[in-house]
């Protein structure tokens, strides 16, 4: 029932939440900790 996913930043390795609609959309995720934009496939871990 979760409306968010947890995604790990490939640069700083911190985890933050994102909208599950981001998955498969081709949009880049934005890390709020190190201000990095990265693609879904670049993340070392995504917990859906
Ligand atoms: Zn980061």
mmCIF file of the protein (N, C-alpha, C, O) and its ligand, coordinates in Angstrom:
data_MODEL
# 
_entry.id   MODEL 
# 
loop_
_entity.id 
_entity.type 
_entity.pdbx_number_of_molecules 
1 polymer     1 
2 non-polymer 1 
# 
_entity_poly.entity_id                      1 
_entity_poly.type                           'polypeptide(L)' 
_entity_poly.nstd_linkage                   no 
_entity_poly.nstd_monomer                   no 
_entity_poly.pdbx_seq_one_letter_code       
;(UNK)(UNK)(UNK)(UNK)(UNK)(UNK)(UNK)(UNK)(UNK)(UNK)(UNK)(UNK)(UNK)(UNK)(UNK)(UNK)
(UNK)(UNK)(UNK)(UNK)(UNK)(UNK)(UNK)(UNK)(UNK)(UNK)(UNK)(UNK)(UNK)(UNK)(UNK)(UNK)
(UNK)(UNK)(UNK)(UNK)(UNK)(UNK)(UNK)(UNK)(UNK)(UNK)(UNK)(UNK)(UNK)(UNK)(UNK)(UNK)
;
_entity_poly.pdbx_seq_one_letter_code_can   XXXXXXXXXXXXXXXXXXXXXXXXXXXXXXXXXXXXXXXXXXXXXXXX 
_entity_poly.pdbx_strand_id                 A 
# 
loop_
_entity_poly_seq.entity_id 
_entity_poly_seq.num 
_entity_poly_seq.mon_id 
_entity_poly_seq.hetero 
1 1  UNK n 
1 2  UNK n 
1 3  UNK n 
1 4  UNK n 
1 5  UNK n 
1 6  UNK n 
1 7  UNK n 
1 8  UNK n 
1 9  UNK n 
1 10 UNK n 
1 11 UNK n 
1 12 UNK n 
1 13 UNK n 
1 14 UNK n 
1 15 UNK n 
1 16 UNK n 
1 17 UNK n 
1 18 UNK n 
1 19 UNK n 
1 20 UNK n 
1 21 UNK n 
1 22 UNK n 
1 23 UNK n 
1 24 UNK n 
1 25 UNK n 
1 26 UNK n 
1 27 UNK n 
1 28 UNK n 
1 29 UNK n 
1 30 UNK n 
1 31 UNK n 
1 32 UNK n 
1 33 UNK n 
1 34 UNK n 
1 35 UNK n 
1 36 UNK n 
1 37 UNK n 
1 38 UNK n 
1 39 UNK n 
1 40 UNK n 
1 41 UNK n 
1 42 UNK n 
1 43 UNK n 
1 44 UNK n 
1 45 UNK n 
1 46 UNK n 
1 47 UNK n 
1 48 UNK n 
# 
loop_
_struct_asym.id 
_struct_asym.entity_id 
A 1 
B 2 
# 
loop_
_chem_comp.id 
_chem_comp.type 
_chem_comp.mon_nstd_flag 
UNK 'L-peptide linking' . 
ZN  non-polymer         . 
# 
_pdbx_entity_nonpoly.entity_id   2 
_pdbx_entity_nonpoly.name        ? 
_pdbx_entity_nonpoly.comp_id     ZN 
# 
_pdbx_nonpoly_scheme.asym_id         B 
_pdbx_nonpoly_scheme.entity_id       2 
_pdbx_nonpoly_scheme.mon_id          ZN 
_pdbx_nonpoly_scheme.ndb_seq_num     1 
_pdbx_nonpoly_scheme.pdb_seq_num     101 
_pdbx_nonpoly_scheme.auth_seq_num    101 
_pdbx_nonpoly_scheme.pdb_mon_id      ZN 
_pdbx_nonpoly_scheme.auth_mon_id     ZN 
_pdbx_nonpoly_scheme.pdb_strand_id   A 
_pdbx_nonpoly_scheme.pdb_ins_code    . 
# 
loop_
_atom_site.group_PDB 
_atom_site.id 
_atom_site.type_symbol 
_atom_site.label_atom_id 
_atom_site.label_alt_id 
_atom_site.label_comp_id 
_atom_site.label_asym_id 
_atom_site.label_entity_id 
_atom_site.label_seq_id 
_atom_site.pdbx_PDB_ins_code 
_atom_site.Cartn_x 
_atom_site.Cartn_y 
_atom_site.Cartn_z 
_atom_site.occupancy 
_atom_site.B_iso_or_equiv 
_atom_site.pdbx_formal_charge 
_atom_site.auth_seq_id 
_atom_site.auth_comp_id 
_atom_site.auth_asym_id 
_atom_site.auth_atom_id 
_atom_site.pdbx_PDB_model_num 
ATOM   1   N  N  . UNK A 1 1  ? 0.814  -1.211 0.000   1.00 0.00 ? 1   UNK A N  1 
ATOM   2   C  CA . UNK A 1 1  ? 0.000  0.000  0.000   1.00 0.00 ? 1   UNK A CA 1 
ATOM   3   C  C  . UNK A 1 1  ? 0.849  1.264  0.000   1.00 0.00 ? 1   UNK A C  1 
ATOM   4   O  O  . UNK A 1 1  ? 0.318  2.374  -0.037  1.00 0.00 ? 1   UNK A O  1 
ATOM   5   N  N  . UNK A 1 2  ? 2.158  1.097  0.041   1.00 0.00 ? 2   UNK A N  1 
ATOM   6   C  CA . UNK A 1 2  ? 3.022  2.265  0.113   1.00 0.00 ? 2   UNK A CA 1 
ATOM   7   C  C  . UNK A 1 2  ? 2.916  3.147  -1.112  1.00 0.00 ? 2   UNK A C  1 
ATOM   8   O  O  . UNK A 1 2  ? 2.865  2.675  -2.247  1.00 0.00 ? 2   UNK A O  1 
ATOM   9   N  N  . UNK A 1 3  ? 2.886  4.414  -0.855  1.00 0.00 ? 3   UNK A N  1 
ATOM   10  C  CA . UNK A 1 3  ? 2.799  5.356  -1.963  1.00 0.00 ? 3   UNK A CA 1 
ATOM   11  C  C  . UNK A 1 3  ? 4.156  5.963  -2.284  1.00 0.00 ? 3   UNK A C  1 
ATOM   12  O  O  . UNK A 1 3  ? 4.264  6.897  -3.079  1.00 0.00 ? 3   UNK A O  1 
ATOM   13  N  N  . UNK A 1 4  ? 5.184  5.420  -1.656  1.00 0.00 ? 4   UNK A N  1 
ATOM   14  C  CA . UNK A 1 4  ? 6.532  5.896  -1.948  1.00 0.00 ? 4   UNK A CA 1 
ATOM   15  C  C  . UNK A 1 4  ? 7.463  4.704  -2.137  1.00 0.00 ? 4   UNK A C  1 
ATOM   16  O  O  . UNK A 1 4  ? 7.163  3.585  -1.719  1.00 0.00 ? 4   UNK A O  1 
ATOM   17  N  N  . UNK A 1 5  ? 8.576  4.966  -2.763  1.00 0.00 ? 5   UNK A N  1 
ATOM   18  C  CA . UNK A 1 5  ? 9.647  3.991  -2.860  1.00 0.00 ? 5   UNK A CA 1 
ATOM   19  C  C  . UNK A 1 5  ? 10.856 4.590  -2.168  1.00 0.00 ? 5   UNK A C  1 
ATOM   20  O  O  . UNK A 1 5  ? 10.963 5.806  -2.015  1.00 0.00 ? 5   UNK A O  1 
ATOM   21  N  N  . UNK A 1 6  ? 11.768 3.715  -1.751  1.00 0.00 ? 6   UNK A N  1 
ATOM   22  C  CA . UNK A 1 6  ? 13.017 4.191  -1.165  1.00 0.00 ? 6   UNK A CA 1 
ATOM   23  C  C  . UNK A 1 6  ? 14.118 3.935  -2.175  1.00 0.00 ? 6   UNK A C  1 
ATOM   24  O  O  . UNK A 1 6  ? 14.289 2.823  -2.674  1.00 0.00 ? 6   UNK A O  1 
ATOM   25  N  N  . UNK A 1 7  ? 14.844 4.974  -2.456  1.00 0.00 ? 7   UNK A N  1 
ATOM   26  C  CA . UNK A 1 7  ? 15.891 4.873  -3.468  1.00 0.00 ? 7   UNK A CA 1 
ATOM   27  C  C  . UNK A 1 7  ? 17.216 5.327  -2.883  1.00 0.00 ? 7   UNK A C  1 
ATOM   28  O  O  . UNK A 1 7  ? 17.283 6.320  -2.159  1.00 0.00 ? 7   UNK A O  1 
ATOM   29  N  N  . UNK A 1 8  ? 18.267 4.588  -3.208  1.00 0.00 ? 8   UNK A N  1 
ATOM   30  C  CA . UNK A 1 8  ? 19.593 4.909  -2.690  1.00 0.00 ? 8   UNK A CA 1 
ATOM   31  C  C  . UNK A 1 8  ? 20.383 5.686  -3.726  1.00 0.00 ? 8   UNK A C  1 
ATOM   32  O  O  . UNK A 1 8  ? 20.442 5.307  -4.896  1.00 0.00 ? 8   UNK A O  1 
ATOM   33  N  N  . UNK A 1 9  ? 20.985 6.768  -3.286  1.00 0.00 ? 9   UNK A N  1 
ATOM   34  C  CA . UNK A 1 9  ? 21.789 7.604  -4.172  1.00 0.00 ? 9   UNK A CA 1 
ATOM   35  C  C  . UNK A 1 9  ? 23.102 6.908  -4.514  1.00 0.00 ? 9   UNK A C  1 
ATOM   36  O  O  . UNK A 1 9  ? 23.786 6.414  -3.618  1.00 0.00 ? 9   UNK A O  1 
ATOM   37  N  N  . UNK A 1 10 ? 23.463 6.860  -5.790  1.00 0.00 ? 10  UNK A N  1 
ATOM   38  C  CA . UNK A 1 10 ? 24.706 6.206  -6.193  1.00 0.00 ? 10  UNK A CA 1 
ATOM   39  C  C  . UNK A 1 10 ? 25.953 7.004  -5.815  1.00 0.00 ? 10  UNK A C  1 
ATOM   40  O  O  . UNK A 1 10 ? 27.064 6.475  -5.859  1.00 0.00 ? 10  UNK A O  1 
ATOM   41  N  N  . UNK A 1 11 ? 25.777 8.251  -5.451  1.00 0.00 ? 11  UNK A N  1 
ATOM   42  C  CA . UNK A 1 11 ? 26.927 9.094  -5.129  1.00 0.00 ? 11  UNK A CA 1 
ATOM   43  C  C  . UNK A 1 11 ? 27.220 9.129  -3.635  1.00 0.00 ? 11  UNK A C  1 
ATOM   44  O  O  . UNK A 1 11 ? 28.344 8.857  -3.215  1.00 0.00 ? 11  UNK A O  1 
ATOM   45  N  N  . UNK A 1 12 ? 26.202 9.466  -2.825  1.00 0.00 ? 12  UNK A N  1 
ATOM   46  C  CA . UNK A 1 12 ? 26.436 9.602  -1.384  1.00 0.00 ? 12  UNK A CA 1 
ATOM   47  C  C  . UNK A 1 12 ? 25.904 8.406  -0.585  1.00 0.00 ? 12  UNK A C  1 
ATOM   48  O  O  . UNK A 1 12 ? 26.123 8.320  0.623   1.00 0.00 ? 12  UNK A O  1 
ATOM   49  N  N  . UNK A 1 13 ? 25.212 7.493  -1.254  1.00 0.00 ? 13  UNK A N  1 
ATOM   50  C  CA . UNK A 1 13 ? 24.710 6.255  -0.648  1.00 0.00 ? 13  UNK A CA 1 
ATOM   51  C  C  . UNK A 1 13 ? 23.610 6.488  0.384   1.00 0.00 ? 13  UNK A C  1 
ATOM   52  O  O  . UNK A 1 13 ? 23.258 5.572  1.127   1.00 0.00 ? 13  UNK A O  1 
ATOM   53  N  N  . UNK A 1 14 ? 23.073 7.679  0.440   1.00 0.00 ? 14  UNK A N  1 
ATOM   54  C  CA . UNK A 1 14 ? 21.964 7.932  1.357   1.00 0.00 ? 14  UNK A CA 1 
ATOM   55  C  C  . UNK A 1 14 ? 20.646 7.528  0.682   1.00 0.00 ? 14  UNK A C  1 
ATOM   56  O  O  . UNK A 1 14 ? 20.530 7.504  -0.543  1.00 0.00 ? 14  UNK A O  1 
ATOM   57  N  N  . UNK A 1 15 ? 19.664 7.214  1.526   1.00 0.00 ? 15  UNK A N  1 
ATOM   58  C  CA . UNK A 1 15 ? 18.373 6.761  1.012   1.00 0.00 ? 15  UNK A CA 1 
ATOM   59  C  C  . UNK A 1 15 ? 17.308 7.830  1.208   1.00 0.00 ? 15  UNK A C  1 
ATOM   60  O  O  . UNK A 1 15 ? 17.229 8.460  2.262   1.00 0.00 ? 15  UNK A O  1 
ATOM   61  N  N  . UNK A 1 16 ? 16.502 8.020  0.192   1.00 0.00 ? 16  UNK A N  1 
ATOM   62  C  CA . UNK A 1 16 ? 15.404 8.975  0.305   1.00 0.00 ? 16  UNK A CA 1 
ATOM   63  C  C  . UNK A 1 16 ? 14.177 8.396  -0.379  1.00 0.00 ? 16  UNK A C  1 
ATOM   64  O  O  . UNK A 1 16 ? 14.270 7.410  -1.109  1.00 0.00 ? 16  UNK A O  1 
ATOM   65  N  N  . UNK A 1 17 ? 13.037 9.009  -0.142  1.00 0.00 ? 17  UNK A N  1 
ATOM   66  C  CA . UNK A 1 17 ? 11.809 8.485  -0.735  1.00 0.00 ? 17  UNK A CA 1 
ATOM   67  C  C  . UNK A 1 17 ? 11.478 9.229  -2.017  1.00 0.00 ? 17  UNK A C  1 
ATOM   68  O  O  . UNK A 1 17 ? 11.823 10.397 -2.193  1.00 0.00 ? 17  UNK A O  1 
ATOM   69  N  N  . UNK A 1 18 ? 10.804 8.520  -2.901  1.00 0.00 ? 18  UNK A N  1 
ATOM   70  C  CA . UNK A 1 18 ? 10.406 9.106  -4.171  1.00 0.00 ? 18  UNK A CA 1 
ATOM   71  C  C  . UNK A 1 18 ? 9.034  8.575  -4.557  1.00 0.00 ? 18  UNK A C  1 
ATOM   72  O  O  . UNK A 1 18 ? 8.550  7.590  -4.000  1.00 0.00 ? 18  UNK A O  1 
ATOM   73  N  N  . UNK A 1 19 ? 8.433  9.234  -5.500  1.00 0.00 ? 19  UNK A N  1 
ATOM   74  C  CA . UNK A 1 19 ? 7.128  8.820  -6.007  1.00 0.00 ? 19  UNK A CA 1 
ATOM   75  C  C  . UNK A 1 19 ? 7.294  7.559  -6.864  1.00 0.00 ? 19  UNK A C  1 
ATOM   76  O  O  . UNK A 1 19 ? 8.141  7.537  -7.758  1.00 0.00 ? 19  UNK A O  1 
ATOM   77  N  N  . UNK A 1 20 ? 6.508  6.515  -6.610  1.00 0.00 ? 20  UNK A N  1 
ATOM   78  C  CA . UNK A 1 20 ? 6.648  5.276  -7.389  1.00 0.00 ? 20  UNK A CA 1 
ATOM   79  C  C  . UNK A 1 20 ? 6.369  5.457  -8.873  1.00 0.00 ? 20  UNK A C  1 
ATOM   80  O  O  . UNK A 1 20 ? 6.768  4.628  -9.691  1.00 0.00 ? 20  UNK A O  1 
ATOM   81  N  N  . UNK A 1 21 ? 5.694  6.527  -9.215  1.00 0.00 ? 21  UNK A N  1 
ATOM   82  C  CA . UNK A 1 21 ? 5.433  6.780  -10.633 1.00 0.00 ? 21  UNK A CA 1 
ATOM   83  C  C  . UNK A 1 21 ? 6.706  7.164  -11.382 1.00 0.00 ? 21  UNK A C  1 
ATOM   84  O  O  . UNK A 1 21 ? 6.742  7.177  -12.613 1.00 0.00 ? 21  UNK A O  1 
ATOM   85  N  N  . UNK A 1 22 ? 7.745  7.474  -10.615 1.00 0.00 ? 22  UNK A N  1 
ATOM   86  C  CA . UNK A 1 22 ? 9.038  7.794  -11.238 1.00 0.00 ? 22  UNK A CA 1 
ATOM   87  C  C  . UNK A 1 22 ? 9.646  6.568  -11.907 1.00 0.00 ? 22  UNK A C  1 
ATOM   88  O  O  . UNK A 1 22 ? 10.376 6.679  -12.892 1.00 0.00 ? 22  UNK A O  1 
ATOM   89  N  N  . UNK A 1 23 ? 9.332  5.387  -11.351 1.00 0.00 ? 23  UNK A N  1 
ATOM   90  C  CA . UNK A 1 23 ? 9.905  4.152  -11.883 1.00 0.00 ? 23  UNK A CA 1 
ATOM   91  C  C  . UNK A 1 23 ? 9.387  3.908  -13.301 1.00 0.00 ? 23  UNK A C  1 
ATOM   92  O  O  . UNK A 1 23 ? 8.183  3.913  -13.557 1.00 0.00 ? 23  UNK A O  1 
ATOM   93  N  N  . UNK A 1 24 ? 10.318 3.699  -14.194 1.00 0.00 ? 24  UNK A N  1 
ATOM   94  C  CA . UNK A 1 24 ? 9.934  3.405  -15.568 1.00 0.00 ? 24  UNK A CA 1 
ATOM   95  C  C  . UNK A 1 24 ? 9.549  4.615  -16.392 1.00 0.00 ? 24  UNK A C  1 
ATOM   96  O  O  . UNK A 1 24 ? 9.218  4.495  -17.571 1.00 0.00 ? 24  UNK A O  1 
ATOM   97  N  N  . UNK A 1 25 ? 9.593  5.782  -15.766 1.00 0.00 ? 25  UNK A N  1 
ATOM   98  C  CA . UNK A 1 25 ? 9.176  6.990  -16.471 1.00 0.00 ? 25  UNK A CA 1 
ATOM   99  C  C  . UNK A 1 25 ? 10.302 7.591  -17.309 1.00 0.00 ? 25  UNK A C  1 
ATOM   100 O  O  . UNK A 1 25 ? 10.063 8.402  -18.204 1.00 0.00 ? 25  UNK A O  1 
ATOM   101 N  N  . UNK A 1 26 ? 11.534 7.180  -17.004 1.00 0.00 ? 26  UNK A N  1 
ATOM   102 C  CA . UNK A 1 26 ? 12.677 7.746  -17.704 1.00 0.00 ? 26  UNK A CA 1 
ATOM   103 C  C  . UNK A 1 26 ? 13.153 9.054  -17.111 1.00 0.00 ? 26  UNK A C  1 
ATOM   104 O  O  . UNK A 1 26 ? 14.138 9.632  -17.570 1.00 0.00 ? 26  UNK A O  1 
ATOM   105 N  N  . UNK A 1 27 ? 12.441 9.529  -16.071 1.00 0.00 ? 27  UNK A N  1 
ATOM   106 C  CA . UNK A 1 27 ? 12.849 10.771 -15.416 1.00 0.00 ? 27  UNK A CA 1 
ATOM   107 C  C  . UNK A 1 27 ? 14.006 10.495 -14.459 1.00 0.00 ? 27  UNK A C  1 
ATOM   108 O  O  . UNK A 1 27 ? 14.134 9.395  -13.921 1.00 0.00 ? 27  UNK A O  1 
ATOM   109 N  N  . UNK A 1 28 ? 14.834 11.497 -14.257 1.00 0.00 ? 28  UNK A N  1 
ATOM   110 C  CA . UNK A 1 28 ? 15.931 11.351 -13.314 1.00 0.00 ? 28  UNK A CA 1 
ATOM   111 C  C  . UNK A 1 28 ? 15.467 11.597 -11.884 1.00 0.00 ? 28  UNK A C  1 
ATOM   112 O  O  . UNK A 1 28 ? 14.620 12.452 -11.625 1.00 0.00 ? 28  UNK A O  1 
ATOM   113 N  N  . UNK A 1 29 ? 16.039 10.834 -10.967 1.00 0.00 ? 29  UNK A N  1 
ATOM   114 C  CA . UNK A 1 29 ? 15.796 11.069 -9.550  1.00 0.00 ? 29  UNK A CA 1 
ATOM   115 C  C  . UNK A 1 29 ? 16.723 12.167 -9.059  1.00 0.00 ? 29  UNK A C  1 
ATOM   116 O  O  . UNK A 1 29 ? 17.798 12.384 -9.617  1.00 0.00 ? 29  UNK A O  1 
ATOM   117 N  N  . UNK A 1 30 ? 16.294 12.857 -8.009  1.00 0.00 ? 30  UNK A N  1 
ATOM   118 C  CA . UNK A 1 30 ? 17.110 13.928 -7.444  1.00 0.00 ? 30  UNK A CA 1 
ATOM   119 C  C  . UNK A 1 30 ? 17.427 13.625 -5.991  1.00 0.00 ? 30  UNK A C  1 
ATOM   120 O  O  . UNK A 1 30 ? 16.517 13.479 -5.175  1.00 0.00 ? 30  UNK A O  1 
ATOM   121 N  N  . UNK A 1 31 ? 18.691 13.531 -5.665  1.00 0.00 ? 31  UNK A N  1 
ATOM   122 C  CA . UNK A 1 31 ? 19.094 13.301 -4.285  1.00 0.00 ? 31  UNK A CA 1 
ATOM   123 C  C  . UNK A 1 31 ? 19.077 14.631 -3.529  1.00 0.00 ? 31  UNK A C  1 
ATOM   124 O  O  . UNK A 1 31 ? 19.746 15.583 -3.932  1.00 0.00 ? 31  UNK A O  1 
ATOM   125 N  N  . UNK A 1 32 ? 18.306 14.700 -2.421  1.00 0.00 ? 32  UNK A N  1 
ATOM   126 C  CA . UNK A 1 32 ? 18.227 15.951 -1.651  1.00 0.00 ? 32  UNK A CA 1 
ATOM   127 C  C  . UNK A 1 32 ? 19.453 16.191 -0.772  1.00 0.00 ? 32  UNK A C  1 
ATOM   128 O  O  . UNK A 1 32 ? 19.619 17.275 -0.213  1.00 0.00 ? 32  UNK A O  1 
ATOM   129 N  N  . UNK A 1 33 ? 20.304 15.183 -0.655  1.00 0.00 ? 33  UNK A N  1 
ATOM   130 C  CA . UNK A 1 33 ? 21.475 15.302 0.227   1.00 0.00 ? 33  UNK A CA 1 
ATOM   131 C  C  . UNK A 1 33 ? 22.687 15.873 -0.503  1.00 0.00 ? 33  UNK A C  1 
ATOM   132 O  O  . UNK A 1 33 ? 23.370 16.758 0.013   1.00 0.00 ? 33  UNK A O  1 
ATOM   133 N  N  . UNK A 1 34 ? 22.947 15.368 -1.695  1.00 0.00 ? 34  UNK A N  1 
ATOM   134 C  CA . UNK A 1 34 ? 24.139 15.830 -2.424  1.00 0.00 ? 34  UNK A CA 1 
ATOM   135 C  C  . UNK A 1 34 ? 23.771 16.529 -3.733  1.00 0.00 ? 34  UNK A C  1 
ATOM   136 O  O  . UNK A 1 34 ? 24.648 16.892 -4.517  1.00 0.00 ? 34  UNK A O  1 
ATOM   137 N  N  . UNK A 1 35 ? 22.451 16.718 -3.967  1.00 0.00 ? 35  UNK A N  1 
ATOM   138 C  CA . UNK A 1 35 ? 21.982 17.485 -5.116  1.00 0.00 ? 35  UNK A CA 1 
ATOM   139 C  C  . UNK A 1 35 ? 22.404 16.869 -6.452  1.00 0.00 ? 35  UNK A C  1 
ATOM   140 O  O  . UNK A 1 35 ? 22.717 17.576 -7.410  1.00 0.00 ? 35  UNK A O  1 
ATOM   141 N  N  . UNK A 1 36 ? 22.405 15.533 -6.487  1.00 0.00 ? 36  UNK A N  1 
ATOM   142 C  CA . UNK A 1 36 ? 22.765 14.833 -7.714  1.00 0.00 ? 36  UNK A CA 1 
ATOM   143 C  C  . UNK A 1 36 ? 21.512 14.314 -8.422  1.00 0.00 ? 36  UNK A C  1 
ATOM   144 O  O  . UNK A 1 36 ? 20.584 13.808 -7.791  1.00 0.00 ? 36  UNK A O  1 
ATOM   145 N  N  . UNK A 1 37 ? 21.512 14.451 -9.728  1.00 0.00 ? 37  UNK A N  1 
ATOM   146 C  CA . UNK A 1 37 ? 20.459 13.846 -10.525 1.00 0.00 ? 37  UNK A CA 1 
ATOM   147 C  C  . UNK A 1 37 ? 20.997 12.563 -11.134 1.00 0.00 ? 37  UNK A C  1 
ATOM   148 O  O  . UNK A 1 37 ? 22.109 12.533 -11.663 1.00 0.00 ? 37  UNK A O  1 
ATOM   149 N  N  . UNK A 1 38 ? 20.195 11.495 -11.055 1.00 0.00 ? 38  UNK A N  1 
ATOM   150 C  CA . UNK A 1 38 ? 20.672 10.228 -11.611 1.00 0.00 ? 38  UNK A CA 1 
ATOM   151 C  C  . UNK A 1 38 ? 19.496 9.409  -12.125 1.00 0.00 ? 38  UNK A C  1 
ATOM   152 O  O  . UNK A 1 38 ? 18.355 9.585  -11.697 1.00 0.00 ? 38  UNK A O  1 
ATOM   153 N  N  . UNK A 1 39 ? 19.804 8.511  -13.053 1.00 0.00 ? 39  UNK A N  1 
ATOM   154 C  CA . UNK A 1 39 ? 18.765 7.663  -13.645 1.00 0.00 ? 39  UNK A CA 1 
ATOM   155 C  C  . UNK A 1 39 ? 18.457 6.487  -12.734 1.00 0.00 ? 39  UNK A C  1 
ATOM   156 O  O  . UNK A 1 39 ? 19.267 6.108  -11.889 1.00 0.00 ? 39  UNK A O  1 
ATOM   157 N  N  . UNK A 1 40 ? 17.294 5.926  -12.916 1.00 0.00 ? 40  UNK A N  1 
ATOM   158 C  CA . UNK A 1 40 ? 16.860 4.774  -12.116 1.00 0.00 ? 40  UNK A CA 1 
ATOM   159 C  C  . UNK A 1 40 ? 17.896 3.650  -12.136 1.00 0.00 ? 40  UNK A C  1 
ATOM   160 O  O  . UNK A 1 40 ? 18.178 3.052  -11.098 1.00 0.00 ? 40  UNK A O  1 
ATOM   161 N  N  . UNK A 1 41 ? 18.455 3.364  -13.292 1.00 0.00 ? 41  UNK A N  1 
ATOM   162 C  CA . UNK A 1 41 ? 19.390 2.243  -13.406 1.00 0.00 ? 41  UNK A CA 1 
ATOM   163 C  C  . UNK A 1 41 ? 20.722 2.509  -12.724 1.00 0.00 ? 41  UNK A C  1 
ATOM   164 O  O  . UNK A 1 41 ? 21.499 1.578  -12.511 1.00 0.00 ? 41  UNK A O  1 
ATOM   165 N  N  . UNK A 1 42 ? 21.000 3.750  -12.381 1.00 0.00 ? 42  UNK A N  1 
ATOM   166 C  CA . UNK A 1 42 ? 22.259 4.092  -11.711 1.00 0.00 ? 42  UNK A CA 1 
ATOM   167 C  C  . UNK A 1 42 ? 22.196 3.867  -10.202 1.00 0.00 ? 42  UNK A C  1 
ATOM   168 O  O  . UNK A 1 42 ? 23.230 3.802  -9.537  1.00 0.00 ? 42  UNK A O  1 
ATOM   169 N  N  . UNK A 1 43 ? 20.992 3.750  -9.668  1.00 0.00 ? 43  UNK A N  1 
ATOM   170 C  CA . UNK A 1 43 ? 20.851 3.576  -8.219  1.00 0.00 ? 43  UNK A CA 1 
ATOM   171 C  C  . UNK A 1 43 ? 21.281 2.167  -7.816  1.00 0.00 ? 43  UNK A C  1 
ATOM   172 O  O  . UNK A 1 43 ? 20.898 1.192  -8.463  1.00 0.00 ? 43  UNK A O  1 
ATOM   173 N  N  . UNK A 1 44 ? 22.072 2.057  -6.753  1.00 0.00 ? 44  UNK A N  1 
ATOM   174 C  CA . UNK A 1 44 ? 22.501 0.733  -6.287  1.00 0.00 ? 44  UNK A CA 1 
ATOM   175 C  C  . UNK A 1 44 ? 21.367 -0.044 -5.628  1.00 0.00 ? 44  UNK A C  1 
ATOM   176 O  O  . UNK A 1 44 ? 21.437 -1.268 -5.515  1.00 0.00 ? 44  UNK A O  1 
ATOM   177 N  N  . UNK A 1 45 ? 20.332 0.651  -5.195  1.00 0.00 ? 45  UNK A N  1 
ATOM   178 C  CA . UNK A 1 45 ? 19.239 -0.037 -4.515  1.00 0.00 ? 45  UNK A CA 1 
ATOM   179 C  C  . UNK A 1 45 ? 17.952 0.772  -4.591  1.00 0.00 ? 45  UNK A C  1 
ATOM   180 O  O  . UNK A 1 45 ? 17.934 1.969  -4.301  1.00 0.00 ? 45  UNK A O  1 
ATOM   181 N  N  . UNK A 1 46 ? 16.887 0.104  -4.982  1.00 0.00 ? 46  UNK A N  1 
ATOM   182 C  CA . UNK A 1 46 ? 15.567 0.733  -4.974  1.00 0.00 ? 46  UNK A CA 1 
ATOM   183 C  C  . UNK A 1 46 ? 14.617 -0.221 -4.265  1.00 0.00 ? 46  UNK A C  1 
ATOM   184 O  O  . UNK A 1 46 ? 14.424 -1.357 -4.697  1.00 0.00 ? 46  UNK A O  1 
ATOM   185 N  N  . UNK A 1 47 ? 14.030 0.249  -3.180  1.00 0.00 ? 47  UNK A N  1 
ATOM   186 C  CA . UNK A 1 47 ? 13.079 -0.595 -2.456  1.00 0.00 ? 47  UNK A CA 1 
ATOM   187 C  C  . UNK A 1 47 ? 11.659 -0.146 -2.790  1.00 0.00 ? 47  UNK A C  1 
ATOM   188 O  O  . UNK A 1 47 ? 11.219 0.948  -2.439  1.00 0.00 ? 47  UNK A O  1 
ATOM   189 N  N  . UNK A 1 48 ? 10.976 -1.032 -3.475  1.00 0.00 ? 48  UNK A N  1 
ATOM   190 C  CA . UNK A 1 48 ? 9.630  -0.691 -3.916  1.00 0.00 ? 48  UNK A CA 1 
ATOM   191 C  C  . UNK A 1 48 ? 8.585  -1.222 -2.946  1.00 0.00 ? 48  UNK A C  1 
ATOM   192 O  O  . UNK A 1 48 ? 7.389  -1.027 -3.160  1.00 0.00 ? 48  UNK A O  1 
HETATM 193 ZN ZN . ZN  B 2 .  ? 23.241 11.759 -2.881  1.00 0.00 ? 101 ZN  A ZN 1 
# 
